[in-house]
Amino acid sequence: MLRRLRRLADSAYERVLRRELGQTPSHVAVIQDGNRRYASKQGQEKTEGHREGAQTTEQILHWCDELDIDEVTLYTFSTENFERSEEELEALFDLITEKFYDFADADRVHEAGVRIRAIGDIGRLPERVQDAVAYADRRTSEYDDLNLNIALAYGGRAELLDATRDVAHRVAAGDLEPADIDDETVSEALYEGPTRDVDLIIRTGGDERTSNFLPWQANGNEAAVYFCAPYWPEFRKIDFLRSIRTYEHREKSWRQTRARRALALVRALGETECAEATRVLRRFRGALPSSERETIDADPVEERDPAAD
């Protein structure tokens, strides 16, 4: 009886959260933490925690499809995970291999147009894992409705170091001038997979750190971050919707901050000296509270044509 009431309450809360949401992120990255601790709490072997966590992974793809999210990156196996016991590693590699084949052949993946890629130092993984990764890549290569990136043998610092070496080699070979190195140069040298910056990072399991995950793609500190207590196998749709709400609040706060800074600059310097701030103010004016918008409307800022000066 209590379990049924809990399900009804959760379902009602999900509907409330869903109605509250407006803007959703384009790219969500997830640190799937707590599988082993969940297994320990249940009195199970560690591998069972990973297997139950894989079920949550399948669910999050369904939730992302429902919310029209374009891209998901899952932190499945980090470079630090190689330090685990041989027995645990072999069981993990077996599970990863199995799930890549399962996902690549699943009807729901093909119906939703999911593009599956692996990112990381894939050459460090056993041949059976590499074969499964290649199979999933081939099977879904024509899709682009939802991009699913699985981070394997991945470390953010290692990715940036590899990109740096690649750029340095191009400079040494005379194919690239140092003065021409820009954001796009570095982005092109990163692991193939993510197609856009990360909007939201989710970490389960209670730890409040991003653990070397997608530092470049997270665009500095611009990505919203949602830390939550449930272990990954316990992560529910309610938790996912809460994370989206955190992103939405973060985005609204960011827009207000940009608008207020631009307004302060325009008032302090004048529109001629601060044309860029004027453009920012016009772009984010709607993010300000009505009282501040009324102040702007009472003393409107006119955008000038720089060519007229």
Secondary structure by P-SEA (a helix, b strand, c coil): caaaaaaaaaaaaaaaaaaaccccccbbbbccccaaaaaaaacccaaaaaaaaaaaaaaaaaaaaaacccbbbbcccccccccccaaaaaaaaaaaaaaaaaaaacaaaaaabbbbbbbcccccccaaaaaaaaaaaaaccccccbbbbbbccccaaaaaaaaaaaaaaaaaacccccccccaaaaaaaccccccccccbbbbcccccccccccccccccccbbbbbbccccccccaaaaaaaaaaaaaaaaaaaaaaaaaaaaaaaaccccccaaaaaaaaaacccccaaaaaaaaabbbbbbccccc
